[in-house]
Amino acid sequence: MSLSQWLFAAGYDALDRTVQRRVRPYRRKTAGRAWGDVLEIGAGTGSNLSFYPDGVRITAVEPNPHMARRLRRKARALAKDVTIVADVGERLPFADGSFDCVVSTLVLCMVDDLTRVVAEARRVLRPGGEFLFYEHVASPNGPKRWLQDRLNPLWRFTTTGCNLNRDIGGAIRSAGFKELEVEDFELSLGLPMTLPNIVGRAVA
C-alpha cells in the first residue's frame, strides 16, 4: 500500500496541472467561498490552498503521508497556516459542530464509505455551516452509466481507487442537510467522453 500511495502522490501534481485550467472555476466555488474554521477532507497535495480566502483557519485531513508531505511544503510556500491531520473522512477526530465549512473536491470518488464520510462532514459542521463540494459523479444517462460501470474496475485499478460511477449527489441529498444547492454539468478533459460533475453547497 505504501508504494501505491507514493506513486499516487508522485504523479498527482502532474495530473492536476493537466486539468487545472478546467477545474479552477469549481475550486473557486468551493475552497474560494470557504469562511471561518475550515476542514478539508482529503486535501491531497494542496491543490485548493491558493484558492482559500485570507483569514480562514484550515484543517486538512490527509491519510496518505506522501501527499501530506507535499501538502506541508505547498502550505509553507504559500504562507498558509494549515493544521494537517493524518486520518480518514470516515472517522473525523473532531467534536460535533467544530467547523464553519467542510470542503471536498474530487475526493469522494475514492473514499471507502461514501455515506459515512458525508455523514461525518455534516456532523462536524456548526448549525448554518456549509459543506462545499465539487466531485465527478455517476451519469444520469443510461448508456453512459452502463459504460462507466464497465470501465470502473480498470479505472479504479489504474487510479489507485478512484470510482467513475458513484452517486455522490444522491449521498449528499440523503444526508439530512437543511439546504442544498447543486449544479450539474459535463466536464471535458480532452478525452473522447465527458465526465458528469457536480458542484454545490449544503447547509447544516
N, C-alpha and C positions, 0 to 999 in steps of 0.2 A: 504493500500500500504506500510506503514511503517513497518508493521510486516513482510510482504513478503520480503522487502528489507533487514531487519535484518536477517531473516532466510537464504537468499541467501548469504549475506556477511559472516555469521557464518559458513556456510558449504563450501564456495568456496575454502578456502585454503586446506581443507581436500581432496576435489575433485581434486584440482590442483596437490597435491602431488601424487595422484594415477596415473596421466598421465604425470607427469613432465619428466620422463626419455624419453618418446616417443616424446614429443613436444619440448624438449630442442634444437635439431638441428634447428628448424624453428624459435625459438626465437633468436637464434644466427644470422639467415639470415635476421632478421628484426631489432629488437632492437640492436642487436650486430653490425649492419652495419650503425647505425644512426650517424649523424655528425651535428655539429653546433647547431643551435637553433632547438630543437625537440619538437613536440607536439604529445602526445599520447592520442588517443581518447578511452575513456572507460578504464582507467588504472586499474580499479578494486582494488585489494588489493596489487598490486605492483609486480606481477609475473615477469615482464620484467626488474625490476630495476637492478638486479645483472648482466644483460647482456649488459647494456649500457656502451659504452667506457668512460673512464675517460675524463673529459673536456667538454662533451656535456652539454647543458643547457636545462633542462627538464621542460616542462609544461605539466601537466596531467589534462585532463578533466574527471571528475568522478561525476555523478549526485547523486549516492547513498551515503548518509552521513556515513553510517556504513562501506561501502567499503573505503571511503575516510579516515576515522579514522585509519583503519588498514594500508592503504597506507602510511599515515603520519608516523606511528610507524616504518614501514619497512624502509622508507627512512632515518629516524634517525639512525636505527640500521646499515644501510649500508653506512652511512655518505654521502648520495646523496642529493644534493640540488635540491629540486623539488618544483615547484610552482603548487599548486592544485587549480583548478577552478571548482566550482560546477555548471556545465552547461551540455548541451547535444550536441551531434555531429551535430544535425540538424540546430543549430544556434550558431556556434562558435563565441565567443565575441572578435574576433581579426580582425585587418585590413587585407586587401588583401596583400599577399606577406610577411607575418610575420615570416615564418619559413623555415628552410632548409630541414627539414624532418617531415613527419607525419607518425606515426606508428599506426597500427591497428592489434591486434592479438586476434582472437576468440571473437570478439565483434559485427561485422556487422550482425551476425545472430540474434542479439537481439534489434537492433535499430528500432525505429518506422518507419522511412522513409529512406530506404537504398540509394535510388538515391540521396536524398538531402544530406546525410552525405558524400557520395563520392564527390559530387559537392563542398561541404564545404571544404573537405580535399584539393581538387585541388585549390580552391580559396585562401587559406591561405598560399600556397606554393610560394616561390620565383621562378623566372624563373630558370630552371635547378634543382629545388628542387625535392626530391624523396618521393613518397608515398610508404612505405614499409608495406606489408600486409601478414598476414597468417590467413586463415579462412577455416572452413569446409563449404561445398557448396552442391548444388543440384547435384545429379548424372546425368551424360550424358547417362547412361544406362537406357533404358525404364522400364524394370521390377523393377530395384532398385529405380528409381524415383517414380514409382507407389507406392512402399512400403513406401518411405519417405513421400509422400503425405498423405497416410492413417495413418501413425504413428504420423504425425506432431501435430495434435490437442492435443493428450495426452502428447507427448514430450514437447510441448510448455507449457502446464499447469504444469507439474511436474518440469520443469526447470525455472519457472517464466519468460518465454519469449523467450527462445532460439528456433529458427526455423531450422529444418533439411533440408528444401527444397528450400533455397534461391539461386538464380542465381547471386551470388556475383561477380563472374568473368565477367559475362555479364554486370553488372552495372559499373564495373571499365573500361571495354573495351569501353563502350559508353560515358565515361565522358570527352573525349577530351584531354587526355594526349598525349604528343608528342612521347613518347617511352613507350613500355610496355614489360615486361618480366614476364612470368607466368609459373610456374612448377605445373603440375597436378599430384597428387599421391593419393593412398589409404592408410589410416592410420588404423591400428588395435589397438583397445583399450581393447582387450581381450573379446570382445562381439562376438556373432555368425556372425555378419556382420561387414564389414569395413566401414569407413566413407571416402567419397571423400573429398580431401583437395586441396587448392591451396596456394602457397607461391610465392611472387614476388615483383617487384618494378615497379612503374610507374613514369615517369619523366614529370614534369610540363613544 
